[in-house]
């Protein structure tokens, strides 16, 4: 059942103000999943979203409790013989610090020209709204969808999707489908339409270094007792070489090598490396020798130190040898790497290089698998046709440097191919102050999803 274009456009034009009002209401809910103080807000966002899905005409809508924040489910399953697609998004958002860098309160959304600004505007509430509005418009104008949809909107993506895999396992039958579409990615540099075909996975850990039983006077004990901060600094320095290669034995063993075709496709992207450097504010770019910036950004694994702490950090001087020091590390993983083996290799290497004068612990903090979808997959090409028809440009095929663990979960647990169709501008300030969504992208994306469902409905199951 295909929506008639003129009727659909009339409906979207008539309901634009209500659509924007609902978008802003959604953004006002401070659904920060990582902060216990916002647990009630996450539940409120789930209930709001469930009501909005029901209002749009989606059926069997439910708010499903997990060990923390609920998963919102809904479906429309009346397209007999047509494919079934799972639509994924997340209603939780990142913390808002530092507040003083926001131009307006993060949960009081504002519209500035073609931008809507507020936490979650791009990542990922805006993209959820694209799907809800597309389904609503088709149901209102055509009376039914051209294919079957199952909506899965979670509330823990920004806190490692801790309970999602268990819920997917428990609901295998309810989630039977032919394909998963994830809208949590964006366009390429210059706001060029793009389809993400690769996502990196993640392996996170913490290194804890313990020395004396308590802080010691650096005059009485300096030169006789190991300083845990110095020991930690030596460990961290040994993790990577000056050529950017990670020194952990076996780290690269499972990495799927880039083919010549992979490298040619990345080299063909219209990437402004000088502009990228300016945007970072750094004096120059660095990385693994033998690979381009785009290859290092999305197609090679990394190891980054995210935080280091220990000892005295107040005003002035406190002459101590601290009792302990700590660091948090995350590795971005590429195809065929798995988070737990990577962690075990790091733990073994740290134990090997740590001096005997301190006690060292390495703790696993979680992770997610990488995801890679072939460019020539029929569903990927259906998405390309939908983007071409609505945005008027051939989409680029890109590999994102970030991680969306659910992509690998859909592949591994449910056995589904995944298409990553996202619409946010590349400079959307996601996770940072003044997050924004381009309203031109938002409005066109609704039409893209409508077209995508028509395209996918014609594919064999």
LUMROMI-639767 format. One record per residue (C-alpha): x, y, z; residue number from 0. Coordinates in steps of 0.5 Angstrom, whole numbers. Example, Ala and Ser with C-alpha at 12.3 -4.5 7.8 and 13.67 -1.06 7.14 Angstrom:
<drenfis>
DRENFI      u      v      w    i
DRENFI     25     -9     16    0
DRENFI     27     -2     14    1
</drenfis>
This chain:
<drenfis>
DRENFI      u      v      w    i
DRENFI      0      0      0    0
DRENFI      4      6     -2    1
DRENFI      2     13      0    2
DRENFI      0     18     -5    3
DRENFI      5     24     -6    4
DRENFI      0     30     -6    5
DRENFI     -4     27      0    6
DRENFI      2     26      4    7
DRENFI      5     33      2    8
DRENFI     -1     36      4    9
DRENFI     -2     32     11   10
DRENFI      6     34     12   11
DRENFI      4     41     11   12
DRENFI     -2     42     15   13
DRENFI      1     38     21   14
DRENFI      8     42     21   15
DRENFI      7     46     27   16
DRENFI      4     40     31   17
DRENFI     10     36     29   18
DRENFI     15     41     31   19
DRENFI     11     42     38   20
DRENFI     11     35     39   21
DRENFI     19     35     38   22
DRENFI     20     40     43   23
DRENFI     16     37     48   24
DRENFI     20     31     47   25
DRENFI     27     35     48   26
DRENFI     24     38     54   27
DRENFI     25     31     58   28
DRENFI     32     31     61   29
DRENFI     32     23     60   30
DRENFI     40     23     62   31
DRENFI     41     15     62   32
DRENFI     47     15     66   33
DRENFI     45     19     72   34
DRENFI     41     16     77   35
DRENFI     38     23     79   36
DRENFI     34     22     72   37
DRENFI     31     15     72   38
DRENFI     24     18     73   39
DRENFI     25     23     67   40
DRENFI     28     17     63   41
DRENFI     21     13     65   42
DRENFI     17     20     63   43
DRENFI     21     20     56   44
DRENFI     19     12     55   45
DRENFI     11     14     57   46
DRENFI     11     20     52   47
DRENFI     14     16     46   48
DRENFI      9     10     47   49
DRENFI      3     15     47   50
DRENFI      6     19     41   51
DRENFI      7     12     37   52
DRENFI      0     10     39   53
DRENFI     -3     17     37   54
DRENFI      1     16     30   55
DRENFI     -3      9     29   56
DRENFI      2      4     31   57
DRENFI     -1     -2     35   58
DRENFI      1     -6     41   59
DRENFI      5     -1     44   60
DRENFI      8     -2     51   61
DRENFI     13      0     55   62
DRENFI     18     -6     57   63
DRENFI     21     -5     64   64
DRENFI     29     -8     64   65
DRENFI     33     -7     70   66
DRENFI     34      0     69   67
DRENFI     31      4     63   68
DRENFI     25      1     59   69
DRENFI     25     -1     52   70
DRENFI     19      2     48   71
DRENFI     16     -3     43   72
DRENFI     10     -2     38   73
DRENFI      8     -5     31   74
DRENFI      4     -5     25   75
DRENFI      4    -12     22   76
DRENFI     -2    -12     17   77
DRENFI      2    -12     10   78
DRENFI      1    -19      8   79
DRENFI      7    -22      5   80
DRENFI     11    -16      5   81
DRENFI     18    -15      9   82
DRENFI     18    -14     16   83
DRENFI     23     -9     19   84
DRENFI     25     -7     26   85
DRENFI     26      1     27   86
DRENFI     31      2     32   87
DRENFI     33      9     36   88
DRENFI     34     11     43   89
DRENFI     31     16     47   90
DRENFI     36     17     52   91
DRENFI     41     23     52   92
DRENFI     48     25     54   93
DRENFI     49     29     60   94
DRENFI     50     37     59   95
DRENFI     56     39     62   96
DRENFI     59     44     62   97
DRENFI     53     48     63   98
DRENFI     57     55     62   99
DRENFI     58     53     55  100
DRENFI     51     52     53  101
DRENFI     48     58     49  102
DRENFI     41     57     52  103
DRENFI     39     52     57  104
DRENFI     40     45     54  105
DRENFI     33     42     56  106
DRENFI     29     49     53  107
DRENFI     30     48     46  108
DRENFI     30     54     41  109
DRENFI     29     54     34  110
DRENFI     35     59     31  111
DRENFI     34     59     23  112
DRENFI     34     52     20  113
DRENFI     37     49     27  114
DRENFI     33     47     33  115
DRENFI     38     47     39  116
DRENFI     37     42     45  117
DRENFI     40     36     48  118
DRENFI     38     30     44  119
DRENFI     36     34     38  120
DRENFI     40     30     34  121
DRENFI     42     24     38  122
DRENFI     37     21     38  123
DRENFI     30     24     39  124
DRENFI     30     28     33  125
DRENFI     31     21     29  126
DRENFI     26     18     33  127
DRENFI     21     23     31  128
DRENFI     23     22     24  129
DRENFI     20     15     24  130
DRENFI     14     17     28  131
DRENFI     12     22     23  132
DRENFI     13     18     17  133
DRENFI      9     12     20  134
DRENFI      4     17     22  135
DRENFI      3     21     15  136
DRENFI      3     14     11  137
DRENFI     -2     11     16  138
DRENFI     -6     18     16  139
DRENFI     -6     18      8  140
DRENFI     -6     11      5  141
DRENFI     -9      8     11  142
DRENFI     -4      3     12  143
DRENFI      4      1     11  144
DRENFI      7     -2      5  145
DRENFI     11     -7      9  146
DRENFI     11     -9     17  147
DRENFI     14     -5     22  148
DRENFI     17     -6     29  149
DRENFI     19      0     33  150
DRENFI     24     -1     38  151
DRENFI     26      5     42  152
DRENFI     31      4     48  153
DRENFI     33      8     54  154
DRENFI     40      6     55  155
DRENFI     44      7     49  156
DRENFI     48     13     52  157
DRENFI     50      8     58  158
DRENFI     52      2     54  159
DRENFI     45     -1     53  160
DRENFI     47     -6     59  161
DRENFI     40     -9     59  162
DRENFI     38     -9     51  163
DRENFI     42    -16     49  164
DRENFI     38    -20     55  165
DRENFI     31    -16     52  166
DRENFI     33    -18     45  167
DRENFI     34    -25     47  168
DRENFI     28    -26     51  169
DRENFI     24    -23     45  170
DRENFI     27    -27     39  171
DRENFI     20    -29     37  172
DRENFI     16    -22     38  173
DRENFI     22    -19     34  174
DRENFI     22    -24     28  175
DRENFI     24    -19     22  176
DRENFI     28    -19     15  177
DRENFI     32    -13     17  178
DRENFI     34     -8     22  179
DRENFI     34      0     20  180
DRENFI     38      4     25  181
DRENFI     37     12     25  182
DRENFI     43     14     30  183
DRENFI     48     16     25  184
DRENFI     49     22     20  185
DRENFI     51     25     14  186
DRENFI     58     27     11  187
DRENFI     63     33     12  188
DRENFI     59     39      9  189
DRENFI     52     36     10  190
DRENFI     53     31      4  191
DRENFI     48     25      4  192
DRENFI     51     19      7  193
DRENFI     50     12      9  194
DRENFI     54      9     14  195
DRENFI     56      2     12  196
DRENFI     61      1     18  197
DRENFI     61      2     26  198
DRENFI     67      1     30  199
DRENFI     66     -3     37  200
DRENFI     68     -2     44  201
DRENFI     72     -5     49  202
DRENFI     73     -1     56  203
DRENFI     77     -2     62  204
DRENFI     80      2     68  205
DRENFI     87      1     70  206
DRENFI     88      2     78  207
DRENFI     95      2     81  208
DRENFI     96      2     88  209
DRENFI    102      3     92  210
DRENFI    103      5     99  211
DRENFI     97      4    104  212
DRENFI     96     11    105  213
DRENFI     99     18    102  214
DRENFI    106     19    104  215
DRENFI    110     25    106  216
DRENFI    115     26    100  217
DRENFI    120     28    104  218
DRENFI    121     23    108  219
DRENFI    119     17    103  220
DRENFI    121     20     96  221
DRENFI    126     16     93  222
DRENFI    125     10     97  223
DRENFI    117      8     95  224
DRENFI    114      8     88  225
DRENFI    110     13     86  226
DRENFI    103     10     83  227
DRENFI    102     16     79  228
DRENFI    109     15     76  229
DRENFI    108      7     75  230
DRENFI    102      9     71  231
DRENFI    105     14     67  232
DRENFI    110      9     65  233
DRENFI    104      3     63  234
DRENFI    100      8     59  235
DRENFI    106     11     55  236
DRENFI    108      3     54  237
DRENFI    101      2     51  238
DRENFI    103      5     44  239
DRENFI    109      7     40  240
DRENFI    111     13     37  241
DRENFI    109     10     30  242
DRENFI    102     10     33  243
DRENFI    102      3     33  244
DRENFI     98     -1     39  245
DRENFI    104     -5     43  246
DRENFI     99    -10     46  247
DRENFI    101    -17     44  248
DRENFI     96    -20     39  249
DRENFI     92    -13     39  250
DRENFI     91    -13     31  251
DRENFI     91    -21     30  252
DRENFI     83    -21     29  253
DRENFI     83    -14     25  254
DRENFI     80    -15     18  255
DRENFI     85    -12     13  256
DRENFI     82     -7      9  257
DRENFI     82     -9      2  258
DRENFI     84     -4     -4  259
DRENFI     77     -3     -6  260
DRENFI     76     -1      1  261
DRENFI     82      4      1  262
DRENFI     80      7     -6  263
DRENFI     73      8     -3  264
DRENFI     75     12      3  265
DRENFI     80     16     -1  266
DRENFI     74     18     -6  267
DRENFI     70     21     -1  268
DRENFI     71     29     -1  269
DRENFI     74     30      5  270
DRENFI     77     36      7  271
DRENFI     83     34     12  272
DRENFI     86     41     13  273
DRENFI     79     43     15  274
DRENFI     78     37     19  275
DRENFI     85     39     23  276
DRENFI     82     46     24  277
DRENFI     76     44     27  278
DRENFI     80     40     32  279
DRENFI     83     46     35  280
DRENFI     90     41     35  281
DRENFI     96     43     32  282
DRENFI     97     37     27  283
DRENFI     94     30     26  284
DRENFI     97     24     29  285
DRENFI     95     17     28  286
DRENFI     98     10     26  287
DRENFI    103     10     21  288
DRENFI    101      7     14  289
DRENFI     94      9     14  290
DRENFI     90     16     12  291
DRENFI     86     20     16  292
DRENFI     80     17     14  293
DRENFI     82     10     15  294
DRENFI     84     12     22  295
DRENFI     78     15     23  296
DRENFI     73     10     22  297
DRENFI     77      3     19  298
DRENFI     82      2     24  299
DRENFI     82      0     31  300
DRENFI     85      5     37  301
DRENFI     87      5     44  302
DRENFI     85     12     47  303
DRENFI     86     14     55  304
DRENFI     80     18     57  305
DRENFI     82     20     64  306
DRENFI     87     20     69  307
DRENFI     87     22     76  308
DRENFI     91     21     83  309
DRENFI     94     25     88  310
DRENFI     93     32     90  311
DRENFI     89     36     85  312
DRENFI     88     42     89  313
DRENFI     90     49     90  314
DRENFI     98     50     91  315
DRENFI    102     44     93  316
DRENFI    101     38     98  317
DRENFI    108     34     98  318
DRENFI    106     27     98  319
DRENFI    107     20     95  320
DRENFI    100     18     93  321
DRENFI     97     12     95  322
DRENFI     94     10     88  323
DRENFI     93     13     81  324
DRENFI     88     11     76  325
DRENFI     86     11     68  326
DRENFI     80     10     64  327
DRENFI     82      7     57  328
DRENFI     77      5     51  329
DRENFI     79      2     45  330
DRENFI     75      2     38  331
DRENFI     74     -4     35  332
DRENFI     74     -6     27  333
DRENFI     71    -12     24  334
DRENFI     72    -19     27  335
DRENFI     75    -16     33  336
DRENFI     71    -18     40  337
DRENFI     71    -13     46  338
DRENFI     73    -19     51  339
DRENFI     79    -22     48  340
DRENFI     82    -15     47  341
DRENFI     81    -13     54  342
DRENFI     84    -20     56  343
DRENFI     90    -18     52  344
DRENFI     91    -11     55  345
DRENFI     90    -14     62  346
DRENFI     96    -19     60  347
DRENFI    100    -14     57  348
DRENFI     99     -9     63  349
DRENFI    101    -15     68  350
DRENFI    107    -16     64  351
DRENFI    110     -9     64  352
DRENFI    108     -6     71  353
DRENFI    113     -5     76  354
DRENFI    113    -10     82  355
DRENFI    114     -4     86  356
DRENFI    106     -3     86  357
DRENFI    100     -7     85  358
DRENFI     96     -7     79  359
DRENFI     89     -8     77  360
DRENFI     85     -8     70  361
DRENFI     78     -8     70  362
DRENFI     73     -9     64  363
DRENFI     68     -4     64  364
DRENFI     64     -6     58  365
DRENFI     64     -6     50  366
DRENFI     60     -7     44  367
DRENFI     62    -11     37  368
DRENFI     63     -7     31  369
DRENFI     58     -8     25  370
DRENFI     60     -8     17  371
DRENFI     54     -8     12  372
DRENFI     56     -9      5  373
DRENFI     55     -3      0  374
DRENFI     51     -8     -5  375
DRENFI     46    -11      0  376
DRENFI     39    -10     -3  377
DRENFI     37     -6      3  378
DRENFI     43     -1      3  379
DRENFI     41      0     -5  380
DRENFI     34      1     -3  381
DRENFI     36      6      2  382
DRENFI     41     10     -3  383
DRENFI     35     10     -8  384
DRENFI     30     13     -3  385
DRENFI     36     19     -1  386
DRENFI     37     20     -8  387
DRENFI     30     21     -9  388
DRENFI     29     26     -3  389
DRENFI     35     29     -2  390
DRENFI     37     30    -10  391
DRENFI     44     27     -9  392
DRENFI     48     20     -9  393
DRENFI     49     18     -2  394
DRENFI     56     17      0  395
DRENFI     58     11      3  396
DRENFI     62     12     10  397
DRENFI     65      8     16  398
DRENFI     63     12     22  399
DRENFI     69     12     28  400
DRENFI     63     11     33  401
DRENFI     60      5     36  402
DRENFI     53      3     36  403
DRENFI     53     -4     40  404
DRENFI     46     -5     38  405
DRENFI     48     -6     30  406
DRENFI     52    -12     32  407
DRENFI     46    -15     37  408
DRENFI     41    -15     31  409
DRENFI     46    -18     27  410
DRENFI     49    -23     32  411
DRENFI     42    -25     36  412
DRENFI     37    -24     31  413
DRENFI     41    -25     25  414
DRENFI     39    -19     22  415
DRENFI     42    -15     16  416
DRENFI     43     -8     19  417
DRENFI     42     -1     15  418
DRENFI     44      5     18  419
DRENFI     40     11     15  420
DRENFI     42     17     19  421
DRENFI     40     25     18  422
DRENFI     44     29     23  423
DRENFI     49     34     20  424
DRENFI     56     32     22  425
DRENFI     57     38     26  426
DRENFI     51     37     30  427
DRENFI     55     38     37  428
DRENFI     52     31     39  429
DRENFI     55     30     46  430
DRENFI     57     37     47  431
DRENFI     54     44     49  432
DRENFI     49     47     44  433
DRENFI     47     40     40  434
DRENFI     43     42     34  435
DRENFI     39     39     28  436
DRENFI     38     42     21  437
DRENFI     31     42     20  438
DRENFI     31     42     13  439
DRENFI     35     35     14  440
DRENFI     29     33     19  441
DRENFI     23     35     14  442
DRENFI     27     31      8  443
DRENFI     28     25     12  444
DRENFI     21     24     14  445
DRENFI     20     24      6  446
DRENFI     26     19      5  447
DRENFI     23     14     10  448
DRENFI     17     14      7  449
DRENFI     20     13      0  450
DRENFI     25      8      4  451
DRENFI     19      3      6  452
DRENFI     16      3     -1  453
DRENFI     23      1     -4  454
DRENFI     24     -4      1  455
DRENFI     17     -7      0  456
DRENFI     18     -9     -7  457
DRENFI     24    -13     -5  458
DRENFI     24    -21     -4  459
DRENFI     24    -23      3  460
</drenfis>
